[in-house]
Each structure stands twice: as structure tokens, then as C-alpha cells.
Amino acid sequence: MALQPAAVSPSQHQGTRAEEQALRHLQAAGLELLACNLRCKAGEIDLLMRDGAVLVFVEVRSRSSQRFGGALASVGHHKRARLLRTARYFLQTSWRGPAPSCRFDVVAYDGQACRWVRNAFGEDG
């Protein structure tokens, strides 16, 4: 009996495409990829990148319409709190050495329009 791949929804396909686009965009701007889709019990980080000496946790959001405020608006208080918990958990359990300077970026796609918000939470991790 052959294993069947898990069904992937259209929105999951859209999310994967957005993450790939965001990765190319960030690499073109000089950031270095360290990891994709870091998952732990606290949550998930879409992209982990390095911008010089700064560790960058990247959340990628994609929306086909702005009916509910668009992609950037979808990173609300609860999502932000989960990302912060996930990043702290990662740094406490997986990072070797002293914690580096960190920031949280959001790359938001509304249709084909891309918006990259550096230091989206206005504080260091």
C-alpha cells in the first residue's frame, strides 16, 4: 500500500508560494536564510534569517482580498504573542551561544502587492 500525500488546500498552496516569494525578495535584499518553517510546541516561524549580525524572525502573510483588512492586518495581537513565544522558545532551546540581537519582520502579500515591514513589532526579541 503506497502512502498518499496529505491533501493540500488552495490556501496552503497560496501560503507556500508567498513564503517562496518572500524568501527570494529577502535574499535579494541581502538577508541570509537560516531555516524555513521552524515548528515547536509554542508555534511556527515561517523564515529564520540573518541580516548582518541580527537574527530575523519572519512572518509571511498572504491574502487574495482586503475584505477583512488585508494580509498585514492579519498579524494581530494573538498572532504577535504566539510569534514572540515561539522565538523565545527557539532561542532558549535551540540557539547555541549568547542570544543575538533579534527583530521580527512581516512580509505581507495582498494579491501581487508585497509589503515588507522591518521590525514590525517595534521592539527587539
DSSP file with accessible surface (Angstrom, degrees, kcal/mol):
  #  RESIDUE AA STRUCTURE BP1 BP2  ACC     N-H-->O    O-->H-N    N-H-->O    O-->H-N    TCO  KAPPA ALPHA  PHI   PSI    X-CA   Y-CA   Z-CA
    1    1 A M              0   0  238      0, 0.0     2,-0.2     0, 0.0     0, 0.0   0.000 360.0 360.0 360.0 124.5    0.0    0.0    0.0
    2    2 A A        -     0   0   76      1,-0.1     2,-0.3     0, 0.0     0, 0.0  -0.559 360.0-113.1 -83.8 144.0    1.5    3.3   -1.1
    3    3 A L        -     0   0  172     -2,-0.2    -1,-0.1     1,-0.0     0, 0.0  -0.579  27.0-140.2 -74.7 136.9    1.4    6.3    1.2
    4    4 A Q        -     0   0  160     -2,-0.3     3,-0.1     1,-0.0    -1,-0.0  -0.826  21.3-114.3 -96.9 134.6   -0.8    9.2   -0.1
    5    5 A P        -     0   0  112      0, 0.0     3,-0.1     0, 0.0    -1,-0.0  -0.341  42.0 -93.1 -64.5 149.3    0.5   12.7    0.4
    6    6 A A        -     0   0   87      1,-0.1     2,-0.1     0, 0.0     0, 0.0  -0.354  48.1 -99.8 -60.6 142.2   -1.6   14.8    2.8
    7    7 A A        -     0   0   97     -3,-0.1     2,-0.5     1,-0.0    -1,-0.1  -0.418  36.6-151.5 -64.5 137.8   -4.2   16.9    1.0
    8    8 A V        -     0   0   76     -2,-0.1    -1,-0.0    -3,-0.1     0, 0.0  -0.969   8.0-138.9-117.3 126.7   -3.2   20.4    0.5
    9    9 A S     >  -     0   0   40     -2,-0.5     4,-2.2     1,-0.1     3,-0.2  -0.347  25.6-109.2 -79.1 162.0   -5.8   23.2    0.3
   10   10 A P  H  > S+     0   0  110      0, 0.0     4,-2.4     0, 0.0     5,-0.2   0.878 121.4  53.4 -56.9 -36.6   -5.7   26.1   -2.2
   11   11 A S  H  > S+     0   0   80      2,-0.2     4,-2.4     1,-0.2     5,-0.1   0.870 106.5  52.1 -70.6 -31.1   -4.9   28.4    0.7
   12   12 A Q  H  > S+     0   0  103     -3,-0.2     4,-2.4     2,-0.2    -1,-0.2   0.904 109.7  49.4 -68.2 -39.4   -1.9   26.2    1.8
   13   13 A H  H  X S+     0   0   97     -4,-2.2     4,-2.5     2,-0.2    -2,-0.2   0.925 111.0  49.9 -61.0 -45.2   -0.6   26.4   -1.8
   14   14 A Q  H  X S+     0   0   49     -4,-2.4     4,-2.4     1,-0.2    -2,-0.2   0.917 110.8  50.0 -60.5 -42.3   -1.0   30.2   -1.7
   15   15 A G  H  X S+     0   0   26     -4,-2.4     4,-2.4     2,-0.2    -1,-0.2   0.910 110.0  49.7 -64.1 -41.3    0.9   30.3    1.6
   16   16 A T  H  X S+     0   0   71     -4,-2.4     4,-2.3     2,-0.2    -2,-0.2   0.928 111.5  48.8 -64.4 -44.1    3.7   28.2    0.2
   17   17 A R  H  X S+     0   0  134     -4,-2.5     4,-2.6     1,-0.2    -2,-0.2   0.912 110.8  51.0 -61.7 -41.2    4.0   30.4   -2.9
   18   18 A A  H  X S+     0   0    2     -4,-2.4     4,-2.8     1,-0.2    -2,-0.2   0.916 109.4  50.2 -64.1 -40.9    4.0   33.5   -0.7
   19   19 A E  H  X S+     0   0   36     -4,-2.4     4,-2.5     2,-0.2    -1,-0.2   0.911 111.3  48.7 -64.1 -40.6    6.8   32.1    1.5
   20   20 A E  H  X S+     0   0  100     -4,-2.3     4,-2.2     2,-0.2    -2,-0.2   0.917 113.2  47.3 -65.2 -42.1    8.9   31.2   -1.6
   21   21 A Q  H  X S+     0   0   60     -4,-2.6     4,-2.5     2,-0.2    -2,-0.2   0.915 112.2  50.0 -63.1 -45.0    8.4   34.8   -3.0
   22   22 A A  H  X S+     0   0    0     -4,-2.8     4,-2.9     2,-0.2     5,-0.3   0.919 108.6  52.8 -61.7 -42.0    9.2   36.3    0.4
   23   23 A L  H  X S+     0   0   31     -4,-2.5     4,-2.7     1,-0.2     5,-0.2   0.943 110.8  46.2 -59.9 -47.5   12.4   34.3    0.6
   24   24 A R  H  X S+     0   0  145     -4,-2.2     4,-2.4     1,-0.2    -1,-0.2   0.917 113.2  50.5 -61.0 -42.1   13.6   35.4   -2.8
   25   25 A H  H  X S+     0   0   82     -4,-2.5     4,-1.1     2,-0.2    -2,-0.2   0.931 113.5  44.3 -61.8 -46.2   12.7   39.0   -2.0
   26   26 A L  H  <>S+     0   0    0     -4,-2.9     5,-2.3     1,-0.2     3,-0.2   0.892 112.8  50.8 -69.7 -39.5   14.6   39.0    1.3
   27   27 A Q  H ><5S+     0   0   90     -4,-2.7     3,-1.9    -5,-0.3    -1,-0.2   0.904 106.7  54.9 -64.3 -38.8   17.6   37.2   -0.2
   28   28 A A  H 3<5S+     0   0   90     -4,-2.4    -1,-0.2     1,-0.3    -2,-0.2   0.809 105.3  54.6 -63.2 -26.8   17.8   39.7   -3.0
   29   29 A A  T 3<5S-     0   0   52     -4,-1.1    -1,-0.3    -3,-0.2    -2,-0.2   0.388 129.6 -97.4 -87.0   1.5   17.9   42.4   -0.3
   30   30 A G  T < 5S+     0   0   58     -3,-1.9    22,-0.3     1,-0.3    -3,-0.2   0.430  76.4 138.6 101.9   1.0   20.9   40.6    1.3
   31   31 A L      < -     0   0    6     -5,-2.3     2,-0.5    20,-0.1    -1,-0.3  -0.517  45.7-134.5 -79.1 150.7   19.4   38.6    4.1
   32   32 A E  E     -A   50   0A 110     18,-2.6    18,-2.4    -2,-0.2     2,-0.3  -0.899  14.9-125.8-109.0 129.6   20.7   35.0    4.6
   33   33 A L  E     +A   49   0A  54     -2,-0.5    16,-0.2    16,-0.2     3,-0.1  -0.559  32.0 167.8 -74.2 130.7   18.3   32.1    5.1
   34   34 A L  E     -     0   0A  58     14,-3.2     2,-0.3     1,-0.4    15,-0.2   0.704  65.7 -15.2-107.0 -37.7   19.0   30.0    8.2
   35   35 A A  E     -A   48   0A  26     13,-1.8    13,-3.0     3,-0.0    -1,-0.4  -0.981  53.0-138.8-164.6 155.2   15.8   27.9    8.3
   36   36 A C  E    S+A   47   0A  61     -2,-0.3    11,-0.2    11,-0.2    10,-0.1  -0.936  79.1   1.3-118.2 144.0   12.3   27.6    7.0
   37   37 A N  E    S-     0   0A  49      9,-3.2     2,-0.5    -2,-0.4     9,-0.2   0.905  70.4-164.4  50.0  59.0    9.1   26.6    8.9
   38   38 A L  E     -A   45   0A  43      7,-2.1     7,-2.3    -3,-0.2     2,-0.4  -0.632  11.7-170.2 -72.3 119.9   10.5   26.2   12.4
   39   39 A R  E     +A   44   0A 176     -2,-0.5     2,-0.3     5,-0.2     5,-0.2  -0.938  17.5 147.1-118.5 140.5    7.9   24.4   14.3
   40   40 A C  E >   -A   43   0A  42      3,-2.4     3,-1.0    -2,-0.4    46,-0.1  -0.895  63.9 -81.8-152.3-178.8    7.8   23.7   18.0
   41   41 A K  T 3  S+     0   0  180     -2,-0.3     3,-0.1     1,-0.3    45,-0.1   0.764 126.1  56.1 -64.6 -20.6    5.1   23.3   20.7
   42   42 A A  T 3  S-     0   0   20      1,-0.2     2,-0.3    44,-0.1    44,-0.3   0.752 120.7 -86.5 -82.1 -25.3    4.9   27.1   21.0
   43   43 A G  E <   -A   40   0A  12     -3,-1.0    -3,-2.4    43,-0.1     2,-0.4  -0.997  50.0 -61.1 155.0-151.5    4.1   27.7   17.3
   44   44 A E  E     -A   39   0A  52     -2,-0.3     2,-0.5    -5,-0.2    -5,-0.2  -0.991  21.5-155.3-139.3 141.9    5.8   28.2   13.9
   45   45 A I  E     -A   38   0A   1     -7,-2.3    -7,-2.1    -2,-0.4     3,-0.1  -0.980  12.5-152.9-112.8 125.5    8.2   30.7   12.4
   46   46 A D  E    S+     0   0A  11     12,-0.6    -9,-3.2    -2,-0.5     2,-0.4   0.952  76.3   7.1 -65.1 -52.2    8.0   30.9    8.6
   47   47 A L  E     -AB  36  58A   3     11,-1.8    11,-3.1   -11,-0.2     2,-0.5  -0.999  57.4-160.3-135.9 137.5   11.5   32.1    7.9
   48   48 A L  E     +AB  35  57A   6    -13,-3.0   -14,-3.2    -2,-0.4   -13,-1.8  -0.981  30.2 166.3-114.5 120.7   14.6   32.5   10.1
   49   49 A M  E     -AB  33  56A   0      7,-2.9     7,-3.7    -2,-0.5     2,-0.4  -0.847  32.7-129.5-133.1 166.5   17.1   34.8    8.5
   50   50 A R  E     -AB  32  55A  82    -18,-2.4   -18,-2.6    -2,-0.3     2,-0.5  -0.976  11.8-172.3-120.2 132.2   20.2   36.7    9.3
   51   51 A D  E >  S- B   0  54A  43      3,-3.0     3,-2.0    -2,-0.4     2,-0.3  -0.880  70.8 -60.5-120.9  90.9   20.6   40.4    8.4
   52   52 A G  T 3  S-     0   0   58     -2,-0.5   -20,-0.1   -22,-0.3   -22,-0.0  -0.527 121.0 -16.5  66.4-122.3   24.2   41.1    9.2
   53   53 A A  T 3  S+     0   0   83     -2,-0.3    48,-0.5    -3,-0.1     2,-0.4   0.440 119.4  99.1 -91.2   0.9   24.5   40.4   13.0
   54   54 A V  E <   -B   51   0A  40     -3,-2.0    -3,-3.0    46,-0.1     2,-0.5  -0.760  67.2-140.1 -97.6 131.7   20.8   40.5   13.5
   55   55 A L  E     -Bc  50 102A   2     46,-2.9    48,-1.9    -2,-0.4     2,-0.5  -0.766  22.7-156.6 -85.9 127.2   18.6   37.3   13.7
   56   56 A V  E     -Bc  49 103A   0     -7,-3.7    -7,-2.9    -2,-0.5     2,-0.6  -0.939  11.3-160.0-116.7 119.3   15.3   38.0   11.9
   57   57 A F  E     -Bc  48 104A   2     46,-2.6    48,-2.4    -2,-0.5     2,-0.5  -0.873  20.8-159.2 -93.0 121.9   12.1   36.0   12.6
   58   58 A V  E     -Bc  47 105A   1    -11,-3.1   -11,-1.8    -2,-0.6   -12,-0.6  -0.913  14.1-165.1-114.9 127.1    9.9   36.5    9.5
   59   59 A E  E     - c   0 106A   5     46,-2.5    48,-2.5    -2,-0.5     2,-0.5  -0.924  11.8-157.9-103.8 127.9    6.1   36.0    9.4
   60   60 A V  E     - c   0 107A  10     -2,-0.5     2,-0.4    46,-0.2    48,-0.2  -0.934  12.0-177.8-109.6 127.6    4.8   35.7    5.8
   61   61 A R  E     - c   0 108A  50     46,-2.5    48,-2.7    -2,-0.5     2,-0.4  -0.958   3.8-174.0-125.3 145.4    1.1   36.5    5.3
   62   62 A S  E     + c   0 109A  19     -2,-0.4     2,-0.4    46,-0.2    48,-0.2  -0.998   5.7 174.7-142.7 133.8   -0.9   36.4    2.1
   63   63 A R  E     - c   0 110A  92     46,-2.7    48,-2.4    -2,-0.4     8,-0.2  -0.999  24.8-153.0-137.1 140.4   -4.5   37.4    1.3
   64   64 A S  S    S+     0   0  100     -2,-0.4     2,-0.3    46,-0.2    48,-0.1   0.680  86.0  24.6 -85.3 -16.9   -6.2   37.4   -2.1
   65   65 A S        -     0   0   52     46,-0.1     3,-0.3     1,-0.0     5,-0.3  -0.960  65.9-134.7-142.6 162.4   -8.6   40.2   -1.0
   66   66 A Q    >   +     0   0  126     -2,-0.3     3,-2.3     1,-0.2    44,-0.0   0.178  68.0 120.4 -99.2  18.6   -8.6   43.0    1.5
   67   67 A R  T 3  S+     0   0  193      1,-0.3    -1,-0.2     2,-0.2     0, 0.0   0.824  83.6  33.1 -54.3 -35.6  -12.1   42.2    2.6
   68   68 A F  T 3  S-     0   0  174     -3,-0.3    -1,-0.3     0, 0.0    -2,-0.1   0.007 138.1 -72.6-112.8  28.0  -11.0   41.6    6.2
   69   69 A G  S <> S-     0   0   43     -3,-2.3     4,-0.6     5,-0.0    -2,-0.2   0.378  76.4 -97.9 103.8  -7.3   -8.2   44.2    6.4
   70   70 A G  H  >  -     0   0    4     -5,-0.3     4,-0.7     1,-0.2    -4,-0.1  -0.126  52.1 -55.2  87.4 177.4   -5.6   42.5    4.2
   71   71 A A  H >4 S+     0   0    0      1,-0.2     3,-0.9     2,-0.2     4,-0.2   0.901 130.3  49.8 -65.4 -45.6   -2.5   40.4    4.9
   72   72 A L  H >4 S+     0   0   50      1,-0.3     3,-1.7     2,-0.2    -1,-0.2   0.915 107.1  55.3 -64.2 -38.6   -0.7   42.9    7.2
   73   73 A A  H 3< S+     0   0   65     -4,-0.6    -1,-0.3     1,-0.3    -2,-0.2   0.710  92.7  73.2 -67.0 -17.7   -3.8   43.4    9.4
   74   74 A S  T << S+     0   0   32     -3,-0.9     2,-1.2    -4,-0.7    -1,-0.3   0.570  76.7  81.8 -76.6  -5.2   -4.0   39.6    9.9
   75   75 A V  S <  S+     0   0   25     -3,-1.7    -1,-0.2    -4,-0.2     2,-0.0  -0.686  70.6 159.6 -98.0  80.1   -1.0   39.8   12.2
   76   76 A G     >  -     0   0   36     -2,-1.2     4,-2.7     4,-0.0     5,-0.2  -0.075  57.0 -72.7 -90.4-167.1   -3.0   40.8   15.3
   77   77 A H  H  > S+     0   0  143      1,-0.2     4,-2.5     2,-0.2     5,-0.2   0.900 129.1  47.3 -57.2 -47.0   -2.3   40.7   19.0
   78   78 A H  H  > S+     0   0  158      2,-0.2     4,-2.2     1,-0.2    -1,-0.2   0.912 113.4  47.6 -67.1 -41.3   -2.7   36.9   19.3
   79   79 A K  H  > S+     0   0   54      2,-0.2     4,-2.5     1,-0.2    -2,-0.2   0.924 112.3  50.2 -64.9 -43.3   -0.5   36.1   16.3
   80   80 A R  H  X S+     0   0   80     -4,-2.7     4,-2.5     1,-0.2    -2,-0.2   0.936 110.1  50.0 -60.0 -45.9    2.2   38.5   17.6
   81   81 A A  H  X S+     0   0   27     -4,-2.5     4,-2.4    -5,-0.2    -1,-0.2   0.908 110.9  49.6 -60.9 -40.8    2.1   36.9   21.1
   82   82 A R  H  X S+     0   0  121     -4,-2.2     4,-2.5     2,-0.2    -1,-0.2   0.913 110.5  49.8 -65.8 -41.9    2.5   33.4   19.6
   83   83 A L  H  X S+     0   0    4     -4,-2.5     4,-2.6     2,-0.2    -2,-0.2   0.918 110.9  49.7 -62.7 -42.0    5.4   34.5   17.4
   84   84 A L  H  X S+     0   0   19     -4,-2.5     4,-2.5     2,-0.2    -2,-0.2   0.926 112.1  47.7 -62.6 -45.3    7.1   36.1   20.4
   85   85 A R  H  X S+     0   0  122     -4,-2.4     4,-2.6     2,-0.2    -2,-0.2   0.913 112.7  49.6 -60.9 -43.0    6.6   32.9   22.4
   86   86 A T  H  X S+     0   0    3     -4,-2.5     4,-2.7   -44,-0.3    -2,-0.2   0.925 111.2  48.1 -64.2 -44.5    7.9   30.8   19.6
   87   87 A A  H  X S+     0   0    3     -4,-2.6     4,-2.7     2,-0.2     5,-0.2   0.925 112.5  48.8 -63.3 -43.9   11.0   32.9   19.1
   88   88 A R  H  X S+     0   0  117     -4,-2.5     4,-2.4     2,-0.2    -1,-0.2   0.922 111.6  49.7 -61.1 -44.1   11.8   32.8   22.8
   89   89 A Y  H  X S+     0   0   74     -4,-2.6     4,-2.3     2,-0.2     5,-0.3   0.935 111.2  49.5 -60.6 -45.5   11.3   29.1   22.9
   90   90 A F  H  X>S+     0   0   30     -4,-2.7     4,-2.9     1,-0.2     5,-1.1   0.938 112.3  47.2 -59.0 -47.4   13.6   28.7   19.9
   91   91 A L  H  <5S+     0   0   32     -4,-2.7     4,-0.4     1,-0.2    -1,-0.2   0.889 115.1  46.3 -64.3 -36.6   16.3   30.9   21.5
   92   92 A Q  H  <5S+     0   0  153     -4,-2.4    -1,-0.2    -5,-0.2    -2,-0.2   0.832 126.1  26.7 -74.8 -31.2   16.1   29.1   24.8
   93   93 A T  H  <5S+     0   0   76     -4,-2.3    -2,-0.2    -5,-0.2    -3,-0.2   0.726 132.7  21.8-106.8 -24.4   16.2   25.5   23.4
   94   94 A S  T  <5S+     0   0   66     -4,-2.9     2,-0.4    -5,-0.3    -3,-0.2   0.627  90.7  96.0-123.1 -20.6   18.0   25.6   20.1
   95   95 A W      < -     0   0   63     -5,-1.1     2,-0.5    -4,-0.4     4,-0.1  -0.629  60.2-146.8 -82.0 132.5   20.3   28.6   19.8
   96   96 A R        +     0   0  224     -2,-0.4    -3,-0.0     2,-0.1    -2,-0.0  -0.831  61.1   6.5 -99.3 133.0   23.9   28.0   20.8
   97   97 A G  S    S-     0   0   59     -2,-0.5    -2,-0.0     2,-0.0     2,-0.0  -0.356 111.3 -18.5  93.1-176.7   25.8   30.8   22.4
   98   98 A P  S    S-     0   0  121      0, 0.0    -2,-0.1     0, 0.0     0, 0.0  -0.335  80.0 -96.1 -64.8 146.8   24.6   34.2   23.6
   99   99 A A        -     0   0   75      1,-0.1     3,-0.1    -4,-0.1     2,-0.1  -0.427  43.0-138.3 -64.1 130.5   21.3   35.4   22.2
  100  100 A P        -     0   0   34      0, 0.0     2,-0.2     0, 0.0   -46,-0.1  -0.306  33.3 -78.6 -79.8 171.9   21.9   37.7   19.2
  101  101 A S        -     0   0   77    -48,-0.5   -46,-2.9    -2,-0.1     2,-0.3  -0.511  60.5-165.4 -64.5 139.8   20.1   40.9   18.5
  102  102 A C  E     -c   55   0A   4    -48,-0.2    23,-0.5    -2,-0.2     2,-0.3  -0.917  18.1-179.9-131.3 156.9   16.7   39.9   17.1
  103  103 A R  E     -c   56   0A  29    -48,-1.9   -46,-2.6    -2,-0.3     2,-0.5  -0.971  23.3-128.3-148.8 163.3   13.8   41.5   15.2
  104  104 A F  E     -c   57   0A   5     19,-0.4    16,-2.5    -2,-0.3    17,-0.6  -0.969  25.0-174.3-115.4 123.5   10.5   40.5   13.8
  105  105 A D  E     -c   58   0A   1    -48,-2.4   -46,-2.5    -2,-0.5     2,-0.4  -0.857  10.4-153.2-112.5 151.6    9.7   41.3   10.1
  106  106 A V  E     -cD  59 117A   2     11,-2.1    11,-3.3    -2,-0.3     2,-0.6  -0.994   2.7-164.4-123.1 130.4    6.4   40.7    8.3
  107  107 A V  E     -cD  60 116A   0    -48,-2.5   -46,-2.5    -2,-0.4     2,-0.5  -0.979  18.3-169.9-111.4 116.4    6.2   40.2    4.6
  108  108 A A  E     -cD  61 115A   1      7,-3.1     7,-2.5    -2,-0.6     2,-0.5  -0.926  10.8-164.0-116.4 131.2    2.6   40.7    3.5
  109  109 A Y  E     -cD  62 114A   8    -48,-2.7   -46,-2.7    -2,-0.5     2,-0.6  -0.966   8.6-177.9-115.0 122.3    1.1   39.9    0.1
  110  110 A D  E >  S-cD  63 113A  37      3,-2.2     3,-1.9    -2,-0.5     2,-0.3  -0.949  77.3 -50.4-113.2 101.3   -2.2   41.3   -0.9
  111  111 A G  T 3  S-     0   0   37    -48,-2.4   -48,-0.1    -2,-0.6   -46,-0.1  -0.525 122.6 -24.9  64.7-124.6   -2.7   39.8   -4.3
  112  112 A Q  T 3  S+     0   0  162     -2,-0.3     2,-0.3    -3,-0.1    -1,-0.3   0.565 114.1 107.1 -93.9  -9.7    0.6   40.6   -6.1
  113  113 A A  E <   -D  110   0A  64     -3,-1.9    -3,-2.2     1,-0.0     2,-0.4  -0.555  55.7-158.2 -75.5 130.1    1.4   43.6   -4.0
  114  114 A C  E     -D  109   0A  55     -2,-0.3     2,-0.4    -5,-0.2    -5,-0.2  -0.899  12.5-175.8-112.3 135.8    4.2   43.0   -1.5
  115  115 A R  E     -D  108   0A 152     -7,-2.5    -7,-3.1    -2,-0.4     2,-0.6  -0.984   7.0-163.7-131.3 121.4    4.9   44.9    1.7
  116  116 A W  E     -D  107   0A  44     -2,-0.4     2,-0.7    -9,-0.2    -9,-0.2  -0.923   5.0-167.7-105.9 116.6    8.0   44.2    3.8
  117  117 A V  E >   -D  106   0A  32    -11,-3.3   -11,-2.1    -2,-0.6     3,-0.7  -0.906   8.7-154.5-107.8 108.2    7.7   45.7    7.3
  118  118 A R  T 3  S+     0   0  132     -2,-0.7   -13,-0.2     1,-0.3     4,-0.1  -0.602  79.8   7.6 -79.3 144.1   11.1   45.5    9.1
  119  119 A N  T >  S+     0   0   62     -2,-0.3     3,-2.0     1,-0.1    -1,-0.3   0.927  81.0 177.6  50.7  50.2   10.9   45.5   12.9
  120  120 A A  T <  S+     0   0   34    -16,-2.5   -15,-0.1    -3,-0.7    -1,-0.1   0.725  73.0  49.0 -60.6 -25.3    7.2   45.1   12.6
  121  121 A F  T 3  S-     0   0   23    -17,-0.6    -1,-0.3     2,-0.3    -2,-0.1   0.412 105.0-126.4 -98.4   0.2    6.6   44.8   16.4
  122  122 A G  S <  S+     0   0   59     -3,-2.0     2,-0.3   -18,-0.2    -2,-0.1   0.707  78.8  74.0  68.0  20.2    8.7   47.9   17.2
  123  123 A E  S    S-     0   0   77    -19,-0.1   -19,-0.4     0, 0.0    -2,-0.3  -0.980  83.2-100.0-153.6 163.1   11.0   46.0   19.7
  124  124 A D              0   0  111     -2,-0.3   -21,-0.2     1,-0.1   -23,-0.0  -0.594 360.0 360.0 -83.8 151.5   13.8   43.6   19.8
  125  125 A G              0   0   44    -23,-0.5    -1,-0.1    -2,-0.2   -22,-0.1   0.639 360.0 360.0 -71.1 360.0   13.0   39.9   20.6
